[in-house]
Every structure is written in structure tokens, then in C-alpha cells.
Amino acid sequence: MEDAATSTKHLDWQGQPPRGWNSYDAYGSSVTESQMLANSQALHDRLGPLGFDLITLDYCWSHPDPGPVANPDQGPDLSPPLAMDRHGRLLPAVERFPAAVGNRGLKPIGDALHARGQRFGLHMMRGIPRQAVMAKCPVLGGGGAVAEDIADASATCNWLDQMVGVKTDHPAGQAYYDSVIDLYASWGVDYIKADDLAATQAGYADREIEAIRRAIDRTGRPIVLSLSPGPAPVHQAEHLRQNANLWRMSPDFWDEWGKLRSMFALCARWASQVDRPDRGGWPDCDMIPIGPISQNGPHGEPRRSRFTPDETRTMLNLWGIFRSPLILGGDLTRLNEAEWSILADPMYLDAHRHGRRPTKVLLDEELEVWQSTDSDGKVAFVAIFNLTDADLEIDSNPGLRDHPGLAKVRPPVGTLPAHGSTLFRIT
């Protein structure tokens, strides 16, 4: 088996961070098969030619009916039971995913996405289900061990009570993760969003991250590994690059200017780790809340994104020049033409595809300026962000005028609106 540092080389999708859609922002824990496939079709039709090809089913897909709650705990009585096989591996709830009837799992959905030329992403929680431990499920390939033998009852998630950790120093602990990832590979999964790992109640879950990495490598399938939630610890950057392909820099990101404003500092902190595809790795700004979100939870009332059009462009320009994964989170079936137009803007997509080595080059009380280079190291893209609550004239800004690397830059606009931005290419 290849070691982690070399096995990630082929998992970065040709040096490009992924683009796609995730079900979480729009539907929380309650997404259904029909909603997922409808969003898949919308993404394919409107943004497929622009490289958006990943469809990810987020958490709690084994729960029969989570309802409009942020995190559907089972409680002490483990009610309602999650769909699960005899080896303690979670299965899709047929109440929400009827294609899974007849023990077909999520393979029919994977097949449908692949037929559209899309990639299939799937969420998993760290650990093993509590109900598998209670049922003493035999671990597949575990040499007679049962779930209770490998369960680490002290490793719990502080926001969802369905799982407990796995003892990775027990031989059957690795066997359990191998069996889970093997099942996902049989369904055609191309991307795994593994949760409660980068920032857990007990800290950074390095041993379980390594166990999942080994399990992926053993399938022989080039599955991309994304770690959540954030903030991932910067001092673990080397370990993250060796074991994951992308990792969250922040807690859950939502449609609030304060959260977007805070993302600039996180991007600056992680910028040196971008463009390391030789090791695999993309620091992740999180999903993009655009259009209808939180339709059945998980954060606030059902609404359209509260970001103004200028704030939305600023978000996309930052994600683009930083080269964060571009994962849309709203209900794509209800996006309006203005929202589709913003998402199809070629400038941030060009910076995302062709820019290299994103760097913050100016920060004063009013403006933040980022640049990225081309493959020859020449400055290719410049983004200017107005971080204030008022319109700004940028032509006469002393920071831009006096900065040795920016003195000759001619922004295409003279005035930036509050929370607005401009991104342009240097030719």
C-alpha cells in the first residue's frame, strides 16, 4: 500500500479544488432523494459546463425523518433507529431514499449522478453508531470482534449523539473503517465529507483521520477526502496535507457579514498551504450560502440568503482568488437569474482555475488587496475588497497609490460599494 503522502497525489482532481453543490445549507439533515436529484439536474444544466460537477449528500441520511431540527439526536433510547446493516454500517433510510429499497444502498443515486457526468459526494460521521455498540454487531473483517470492542465511549460528538469514536489501536478498529469505506466505494462514491474530525470536542482527531485515509487508499478508488468541521488547526497543516484533500478553516459559515469579514483573516492564515497539489490539499472556506437556504433547518428560519449582491460578489471573489473549493449550498431549483448570473461570472472562476499562490498584499483600515500569480510566477489576478460600511473611492487610496507592487494597478472601477469588491486580470 502507498503511504499517505504519495497516495494523495492522484486525488486532487488534476490540481483543481472541487466545484459543486452540497445539501446542507438548503435542507440540513432532512434532504430527500428527489431534492438531491433535482439540484443535481439544476447544477448540470446551469453550471456543468463551468466545471461544477460534484453533488454531495450531507449528514443524517440514515435517519428516517429528522424534521426541521439542526441536529437530530437519538437520545438515551436510541430512537428512532437509524438504517444499519448487521455489521454496524449505516445505510440510507428508504423513507427518504426509495432507490435504496432492496438493499441497493446509494448505488442507484451514484449511478444516476455518474450518468450525468457528475461526481458523487457523501457525508460520514467519525466513529461507529451507538446502536451498533448496543447491538454488539460483529465487525466485518474484525476477527470475531464486535462493535463494543472497538467503541471509544469517551470520544463523543458534542453536537450529534448518534456515534462514538473508534479505537484505532485495536486491529478491528481499522477493519471497521475499511468496511465502511469499502461500502461507500461499492456505491460509486467519489468524495467523502468526513465530519467531527478536524475540530472535535477533544481536539484534532489525528488517529481516526489516518484510519479513514488508510481505508480509502485500500479501496483503490481515487476518493477525495474532505474534513469537517473547522477550525482545523494550522499547526497540523503537514498532517492535513498528508491525509486529506481539503479541510475546513472555520466553523459553519452562514449569510452574515461578520462571518464573511472574519474569513479574510482565516484565508491569510492558511494562504501558504494553498497550491500544494503534490501533497493534496485545499484549505476550505466552507459552502456558499446563495439563494433559498435553511428550508428545513439547520440555521435560522427558511429564507433567501441575507447577503446583498455586493456581499455575494465579495464572497465569490475571495473564494475564487484564494482557490477555496466552490461548493454551493442553496436550493438550486429556486435560484433566480441574478443569482445564476453572479455564479457564472467568468472572472472569479478564471482566478479559481488559473491563479496560483494567493497572497494578501495590502490591508489598511478600509481595503484589503489580494493577488495571485500565473504558472510563471507573474501577477495575474488582483482583488480589491471594501471592508467598510460605506462606499469608497479607490483611485486615490494611499495604500494602493504608494504600495510598490500596486502603484501601476488600474482597477476597472473607481468606487467600491460598502462590502463590495472588484477582481480583475493583469494583462
QUIVENWO-V262462 format. One record per backbone hydrogen bond with DSSP energy under -1.0 kcal/mol. NH is the residue of the N-H (numbers start at 1). CO is the residue of the C=O. If there is no record, write none. Layout:
NH|CO + NH|CO
This chain:
7|3 + 8|4 + 9|6 + 11|8 + 16|13 + 20|326 + 21|54 + 22|328 + 23|56 + 26|329 + 27|23 + 28|24 + 30|27 + 33|96 + 36|32 + 37|33 + 38|34 + 39|35 + 40|36 + 41|37 + 42|38 + 43|39 + 44|40 + 45|41 + 46|42 + 47|43 + 48|43 + 50|47 + 51|48 + 52|47 + 53|19 + 54|19 + 55|119 + 56|21 + 57|121 + 63|60 + 69|67 + 73|71 + 78|75 + 79|74 + 83|62 + 85|89 + 88|85 + 91|83 + 93|61 + 96|93 + 97|93 + 100|97 + 101|98 + 104|100 + 107|104 + 110|106 + 111|107 + 112|108 + 113|109 + 114|110 + 115|111 + 117|114 + 118|113 + 119|53 + 121|55 + 122|191 + 123|57 + 124|193 + 126|195 + 128|164 + 130|162 + 133|129 + 134|130 + 135|131 + 136|133 + 137|132 + 139|145 + 142|139 + 145|142 + 147|137 + 149|146 + 151|147 + 152|165 + 155|152 + 156|154 + 164|128 + 165|152 + 165|155 + 167|150 + 168|166 + 170|167 + 173|170 + 174|170 + 175|171 + 176|172 + 177|173 + 178|174 + 179|175 + 180|176 + 181|177 + 182|178 + 183|179 + 184|180 + 185|181 + 186|182 + 187|183 + 188|185 + 189|184 + 190|120 + 191|120 + 192|224 + 193|122 + 194|226 + 195|124 + 197|228 + 198|228 + 200|203 + 203|200 + 205|197 + 206|204 + 209|205 + 210|206 + 211|207 + 212|208 + 213|209 + 214|210 + 215|211 + 216|212 + 217|213 + 218|214 + 219|216 + 223|221 + 224|190 + 226|192 + 227|246 + 228|194 + 230|250 + 232|248 + 236|233 + 237|234 + 240|236 + 241|237 + 242|238 + 243|239 + 244|240 + 245|225 + 246|225 + 247|282 + 248|227 + 249|284 + 256|254 + 260|256 + 261|257 + 262|258 + 263|259 + 266|262 + 267|263 + 268|264 + 269|265 + 270|266 + 271|267 + 273|270 + 274|271 + 279|276 + 284|247 + 288|327 + 290|288 + 293|303 + 294|25 + 295|26 + 296|297 + 303|293 + 305|291 + 312|308 + 313|309 + 314|310 + 315|311 + 316|312 + 317|313 + 318|314 + 319|315 + 320|316 + 321|317 + 322|318 + 324|319 + 326|18 + 328|20 + 329|288 + 331|292 + 332|330 + 334|331 + 335|332 + 340|336 + 341|337 + 342|338 + 343|339 + 344|340 + 345|342 + 349|345 + 350|346 + 351|347 + 352|348 + 353|349 + 354|350 + 355|351 + 356|373 + 359|371 + 361|369 + 362|369 + 364|367 + 368|385 + 369|362 + 370|383 + 371|359 + 372|381 + 373|356 + 374|378 + 377|374 + 380|372 + 381|372 + 382|424 + 383|370 + 384|422 + 385|368 + 386|420 + 387|366 + 392|416 + 394|414 + 397|394 + 401|397 + 402|398 + 403|399 + 406|403 + 407|403 + 409|406 + 416|392 + 419|388 + 420|417 + 422|384 + 424|382 + 426|380
